Amino acid sequence: ELGKRAPRWIRDNEVTMCMKCKEPFNALTRRRHHCRACGHVVCWKCSDYKAHLEYDSNKLNKVCKDCYHVITGCTDSEEKKKKGILEIESAEVSGNSVICSFLQYMEKSKPWQKAWCVIPKQEALVLYMYGAPQDVKALATIPLLGYTVDDTPRSADLPHSFKLTQSKSVHSFAADNEELKQKWLKVIHLAVKGETPECQNE
């Protein structure tokens, strides 16, 4: 189907990094471009290709490297690097997860930040954190086994918070409401004991 029909465009605000090379976007150096074949948001380096697209009367359009190779049949000699643990795409794991949602996250004394958190089914004892739901690389992962869960709220501002501690590492989370907090706790309580939690996604 690539190039034969117009793609669904991923919106700019759904990503914080190039969906191909994973470089973070920032106001100065990384303008966001859309691949006209797959609809992914990519940086200028990764959108520096052109291919004739059937759905656009075979006109030359800006496409990403991957689509360029598929449409033109030219292949790169470089082997696809094996994906590292953080390089699992968020959309890939969110669609097949035990639980996923936005949570506020704080590490040590840094300020709270919003993170897209996912516990994938195939790795139900690991919590993945992404900047946004369509990001192609996780910012961090927390192997949950052996953590202690403390679900007493930290402050009146964040009544639905809980924290995970293991020796010196402390991770604090806050959900938007009590129901979401309880869903996460249900999953995490099992994961820290090494038990596989059941799917909580509606």
Backbone torsions as a table, in degrees:
resi	resn	phi	psi	omega
1	GLU	NA	-17.3	-172.9
2	LEU	-57.8	121.8	179.5
3	GLY	85.8	-13.7	-178.3
4	LYS	-87.0	-26.7	177.0
5	ARG	-137.5	155.2	-178.7
6	ALA	-65.4	135.7	-178.1
7	PRO	-80.5	165.4	169.4
8	ARG	-80.5	123.3	-179.1
9	TRP	-79.2	129.9	171.7
10	ILE	-73.5	131.4	-178.3
11	ARG	-72.9	146.5	-179.2
12	ASP	-51.8	-39.7	-175.2
13	ASN	-78.9	0.9	178.9
14	GLU	-90.8	-4.7	-179.2
15	VAL	-134.4	152.3	175.5
16	THR	-117.3	0.6	-178.7
17	MET	-148.5	159.9	176.9
18	CYS	-58.4	131.2	-175.7
19	MET	-77.1	-2.4	177.7
20	LYS	-107.4	-58.0	-175.0
21	CYS	-97.4	-5.7	175.1
22	LYS	70.6	12.7	175.7
23	GLU	-71.1	134.0	179.8
24	PRO	-66.9	144.7	175.1
25	PHE	-82.1	141.6	167.9
26	ASN	-140.8	168.3	-170.9
27	ALA	-59.7	-32.8	-173.5
28	LEU	-86.0	-60.9	-166.8
29	THR	-94.2	-24.6	-171.2
30	ARG	-113.3	92.2	174.3
31	ARG	-76.0	149.1	-179.2
32	ARG	-92.4	131.8	176.8
33	HIS	-123.6	155.1	176.2
34	HIS	-108.3	134.7	172.0
35	CYS	-73.7	126.2	-176.4
36	ARG	-75.9	-6.8	-180.0
37	ALA	-97.9	-45.8	-176.7
38	CYS	-107.4	-13.0	177.6
39	GLY	84.5	1.8	-179.3
40	HIS	-73.1	153.4	177.7
41	VAL	-91.2	122.4	-176.6
42	VAL	-132.5	162.8	178.8
43	CYS	-82.5	173.7	-175.4
44	TRP	-62.2	-35.9	-178.8
45	LYS	-63.4	-40.1	-175.5
46	CYS	-84.7	-5.6	-179.7
47	SER	-110.2	15.5	-174.7
48	ASP	-85.7	41.2	-178.8
49	TYR	-133.8	153.6	177.9
50	LYS	-133.5	141.2	178.2
51	ALA	-144.2	155.2	177.4
52	HIS	-80.0	123.3	-177.5
53	LEU	-108.3	125.4	-176.5
54	GLU	-56.9	-42.8	-175.9
55	TYR	-67.4	-18.3	-179.7
56	ASP	-109.8	46.6	179.0
57	SER	52.1	36.0	178.5
58	ASN	60.4	23.9	176.7
59	LYS	-75.1	157.6	176.6
60	LEU	-73.5	127.8	-179.8
61	ASN	-129.4	153.9	174.9
62	LYS	-68.5	126.5	178.2
63	VAL	-135.0	163.6	177.5
64	CYS	-82.0	167.7	-176.5
65	LYS	-56.2	-46.8	-177.2
66	ASP	-59.5	-47.3	-178.7
67	CYS	-66.5	-36.6	178.4
68	TYR	-57.5	-45.8	-179.5
69	HIS	-64.1	-40.8	-178.5
70	VAL	-68.1	-47.6	-174.8
71	ILE	-70.7	-42.0	-175.9
72	THR	-88.7	-16.6	-179.4
73	GLY	80.4	0.1	176.3
74	CYS	-79.6	134.2	-179.4
75	THR	-113.7	152.9	174.9
76	ASP	-84.8	141.6	178.7
77	SER	-73.6	-23.8	-176.3
78	GLU	-68.8	135.0	178.3
79	GLU	-70.9	149.8	174.6
80	LYS	-69.5	126.1	-179.6
81	LYS	-66.4	146.3	178.2
82	LYS	-65.5	136.6	-178.0
83	LYS	-69.1	131.1	174.1
84	GLY	-76.2	171.2	-176.4
85	ILE	-58.0	-36.9	-177.8
86	LEU	-79.2	-14.2	-172.0
87	GLU	-91.0	32.7	173.7
88	ILE	-93.5	127.3	-176.2
89	GLU	-65.7	139.7	-178.7
90	SER	-59.2	-44.7	-177.9
91	ALA	-61.9	-34.7	179.6
92	GLU	-63.2	-47.1	-177.9
93	VAL	-81.6	-32.9	-179.0
94	SER	-63.2	-36.6	-179.0
95	GLY	-71.7	-15.1	-178.4
96	ASN	-135.1	56.1	-173.1
97	SER	-118.7	161.2	174.4
98	VAL	-74.8	-42.1	178.7
99	ILE	-157.6	144.9	173.6
100	CYS	-153.5	140.5	176.9
101	SER	-173.4	170.8	171.7
102	PHE	-77.1	139.1	171.3
103	LEU	-136.2	152.1	170.2
104	GLN	-79.8	142.4	-176.6
105	TYR	-133.5	138.6	176.4
106	MET	-137.9	134.6	177.6
107	GLU	-118.1	131.3	-176.8
108	LYS	48.5	-125.5	-176.6
109	SER	-108.3	19.6	178.0
110	LYS	-70.9	161.6	178.8
111	PRO	-69.1	157.4	177.8
112	TRP	-65.1	143.1	174.2
113	GLN	-139.8	154.1	-179.0
114	LYS	-83.1	133.7	178.0
115	ALA	-135.7	145.5	174.5
116	TRP	-87.0	111.1	-174.2
117	CYS	-105.3	136.5	-176.1
118	VAL	-138.5	134.5	168.2
119	ILE	-113.0	104.5	-176.1
120	PRO	-73.7	150.4	-179.2
121	LYS	-61.4	-40.0	-175.4
122	GLN	-74.0	-14.8	175.5
123	GLU	-136.3	68.5	-170.4
124	ALA	-71.6	-0.1	178.8
125	LEU	-109.9	12.5	-179.6
126	VAL	-125.1	134.1	177.1
127	LEU	-101.1	121.5	177.4
128	TYR	-98.9	139.3	177.0
129	MET	-121.9	127.5	-179.6
130	TYR	-119.9	158.6	176.4
131	GLY	-73.5	-32.6	-178.2
132	ALA	-153.7	158.3	-173.1
133	PRO	-60.3	-22.7	-177.9
134	GLN	-104.0	7.1	-178.2
135	ASP	-63.1	149.1	-175.7
136	VAL	-100.6	3.2	178.2
137	LYS	-146.7	135.7	179.8
138	ALA	-76.3	147.7	176.1
139	LEU	-77.0	-33.5	-177.8
140	ALA	-162.1	160.2	172.7
141	THR	-132.1	145.9	176.9
142	ILE	-123.4	112.2	174.2
143	PRO	-73.4	115.4	-167.9
144	LEU	-76.2	-21.7	-175.2
145	LEU	-55.1	127.1	175.7
146	GLY	90.4	-5.4	177.9
147	TYR	-75.9	153.9	173.7
148	THR	-101.7	137.0	-178.8
149	VAL	-103.8	129.1	176.4
150	ASP	-121.4	114.0	-174.8
151	ASP	-104.8	21.4	174.8
152	THR	-81.7	130.8	-177.6
153	PRO	-58.7	143.3	-177.3
154	ARG	-81.5	-34.3	-178.4
155	SER	-153.5	164.3	179.7
156	ALA	-65.3	-28.1	-180.0
157	ASP	-67.1	-32.5	-178.2
158	LEU	-123.1	76.4	-174.5
159	PRO	-68.0	-17.4	-176.2
160	HIS	-107.1	39.0	-177.4
161	SER	-97.1	162.1	174.6
162	PHE	-153.9	161.8	178.4
163	LYS	-136.7	155.8	178.9
164	LEU	-115.7	128.4	179.2
165	THR	-129.1	145.0	174.8
166	GLN	-153.0	114.7	-171.5
167	SER	43.0	-111.2	-174.8
168	LYS	-93.4	-6.3	-178.5
169	SER	-95.2	129.9	-179.8
170	VAL	-126.8	126.2	177.7
171	HIS	-120.7	123.1	178.8
172	SER	-106.7	138.7	179.5
173	PHE	-129.7	155.2	173.4
174	ALA	-142.6	130.9	178.3
175	ALA	-94.7	164.5	-179.7
176	ASP	-74.0	-24.9	179.5
177	ASN	-149.8	169.3	-175.1
178	GLU	-66.7	-36.2	-178.5
179	GLU	-62.3	-44.7	179.8
180	LEU	-66.2	-40.3	178.7
181	LYS	-58.8	-45.2	-178.5
182	GLN	-64.9	-35.6	177.4
183	LYS	-62.2	-45.5	179.7
184	TRP	-64.5	-42.3	-178.4
185	LEU	-63.9	-37.9	-179.8
186	LYS	-58.8	-43.9	-179.7
187	VAL	-70.7	-46.9	-175.5
188	ILE	-66.7	-38.3	178.9
189	HIS	-57.1	-37.3	178.0
190	LEU	-75.3	-43.5	-175.8
191	ALA	-62.4	-38.3	-178.2
192	VAL	-67.2	-20.6	177.7
193	LYS	-94.5	1.0	179.5
194	GLY	85.4	11.9	178.7
195	GLU	-96.5	145.1	-178.5
196	THR	-81.5	118.0	-179.7
197	PRO	-75.0	160.7	177.2
198	GLU	-89.0	158.6	-177.4
199	CYS	-63.2	130.7	179.9
200	GLN	-107.2	-4.5	-177.5
201	ASN	-76.6	134.9	176.5
202	GLU	-69.1	NA	NA
